Amino acid sequence: MRQPSTALTGLPLACLLIGLAALPALAQAPTPAASPRPAGGGMSVQFADPGVAPGDREVLTRAAQQVARWAMVQRFVQAVKAQEAAAPAMERVRAIDEAWQRGEDPEGLATALAKNECAQALQTLMSANPGYGGAYVTDHQGALVCMTERTNDYWQGDEEPFTGAYGGGAGALFVSKTERDPVSGLDMVYIAVPIRSAGQVIGVLAVGKIAAPPPPG
């Protein structure tokens, strides 16, 4: 037969009463908060260029994780959710895109998407973080929600940054190959990350990161 614990049976009554009195305080003590989930949810970074040097890869990985934190800004999340609530049909998206590429301002969107609250939040981020260029936010179809400057296309759904970050709805951290920005003349990579709500990918944030200084002259 198991013997009673002498640690309890040998204690004076006063000690037991003190221990019992302390139980309510222990029960009310707050439990430690859970550690915050890392930006990107532990996702690895996908590089369009497999030949990125190890040092550059490390720098760009940190940058992608930073952009993933920006994607959690509620102004971006709420702006995408608002557009998702009345998502335009793809037929309309393509019609707007065609007019956009002709240099028009269809439905005033080229003006509005650079001035709305979402765009202002993007501008604030770009101003506070030297080394980054243009940025934009899309919904789950790739239609623009806001931008810091006019893009070549309204519909980003067939562009590599969007498809890489959207990942068929699974979401991924994506870094494009270095390319020359036609507006600024700078060599840039585009970092694109998913925007999530309730665990679902609802859009994409894409940010240009300057890869090299402007050419001389």
N, C-alpha and C positions, 0 to 999 in steps of 0.2 A: 504494500500500500504506500502511496506517495505521502511523505511527511509534510506537515505544514511548514511554511517558510519561517525560519527563526527570525528573519529580518522584520516580520510583522508581529509574530507572537511575543517577541521580547521587548517591543516598544512600549513605553509608558503611555497611559491614556492621554495625557496632555499632548504628547507628540502627535498622536493620531488625530486629535481634535484640531490642532494647528494645520495639519495636512489637509483635512477635510475643508477647513475654512478657506484654504487657498484655491480650491478647485474652481469656484465661479470665476475668479480673476484669470485663471489659465484658460478657461473656456472662452472668455471674451477677448483674449489676446489676438491681435490681427495676424493672419497668416502672411508669409512673405509673398509679395506680388510676383506673378510669373514673369520670366524674362521676356522682353519684347522679341517678336519674331524678326529675324534679320531681313533687311531690305532685299527684295527679290525672292523671298521665301525659300532661300537655299538653292535657287536655280543657278546653274552654271551659265557662263556667258558664251554665246555662240558667235564666232568670228566668220565673216564672209571670206576673209583672206586668211587661209591657213598658214601663210608664211610670215605672220606678224612676229617680230622679234620678241624674245621673252620679256625684256624690259618694257617694251611698249605694251605687250599683252597685260602685264601687271598694272600699268598705269590706266589702261583702258578698262580693265576689270573694275578697278576702284571707281572710275568715272561712271560706269554702267550701274554700279551699286548706288552711287549718289543720285543718278537720274531716276532709279527705281524708287528712292525715297521721295523725290519730287512728285512722282506719279500718285503718291498717297495724299497730296494736297487736296483738301475737300472742295476747293473751288473748281478744280479740274474734274473731280469725280462727279460733283453735282451738275456741272455743265454737260458732261457726257450723258448722265442719266436723264436730264431734261430733253436732250435731243433724241435719246433712245425712246422716250415716251411718245414721240411723234416722228419716228424715223421716216425719212423720205423714201419713197419707192425707188428702186434702182433705175428705173426708166427716167425718173426726174433727176436723179444724181448724175446720170450720164449726159443728159441734156445740159445741165448746169456746167458739167466738166467741159463739154465741147465749146460752149460760149466762153468759159473761163480761159481756155487755151487760145482762143482768138483774141484775148486781151480785153474782153468785155467785163462788165461788173454785173453778172446775172443776179436779178432779184436783190441787188445791193449787197450781196454776200461778201464780195471782195473787200468792201469797206467795213461792213459790220463785223466780220470775223477777225479783223485786226484791231478792233476797238472795244469788243465786249469785255465783261469782267474776267473771263477766262484768259483772254489775250493780255489784259493788264497784269494778271498774275504771272504769266509767262515773261512779260517784259521785265517785271520786278526781279524774277529769278535770273534772267540773262544779265541784267545790270549789276546784280550782286555777285555774279560768278564770272569773272574775266576768263577768257579762253573758250567761251562757248558762243556760237553764232545763232542762226535762226532756229526756231522751234515751232512745233505745231502739235495739236491734239486732234484725234479723230474719234469717231464712233466705231462700232463693231464692223460696219460695212466699209470703213475707210473714208467716209465723207468727213470733211473738215468740220471741227467744232470751234477752233480758234487757231490763230497763228500770230507770230511776231512780225512777219513780213509776207508779202504775197508769194505763194508757191507757184511752181509751173503748172500744177494740176489741182483741181478741187477734189477729185477722187483719188485717194492714195491707195486704194485697195489692191492695185496691181504693182505697187512699188515695193522694192525689196525691204526697206525698213519696216513697212507695215506687215508684210507677210511673215517676215522673220520674227517680229515681236508678238504678233497675234497668234502665230503657231497653230492655226486651225482651231483656236478657242482654248488651247492649253496654256498659252502665254510663254514667253521666253525673253531673256535679255539678249539683245542682238546688236552687233557692231558691224557696220558696213565696211567695204573697202574704201581706201582714201580716194577722194575725187575732188576735182576743181569746182568750187562753187562759182556759177556763172555770174552772179551778182557782185560778190566781194572780190573774186579772183583768188580766194584763199583755198589752200588744200584742207579738206575737212573729212572727218568720218562722221557718220550719223549713228547715234546711239538711240535705239528704240526699245521701249519697255511697255509691258501691258498695264493698263489701268483697270483696276478690279473694284467690284462692289459685291458684297456678300459672297466672296469667293469666286465670282464669275468674271471673266474677262469681258469688259464692256467697251473698251477702246484702247488706243495706243497713244503714248507720248513719244515724240521723236525730237531729238536735240542734236544740232550740229556742233561738233567739237573741233576746234582749229588744230590741225595736225602739223602745220608748218607755218613760219612767218611768210608774209607776202613777198613775192619775187622782187628783187631790186629794180628800181627804175620804173 
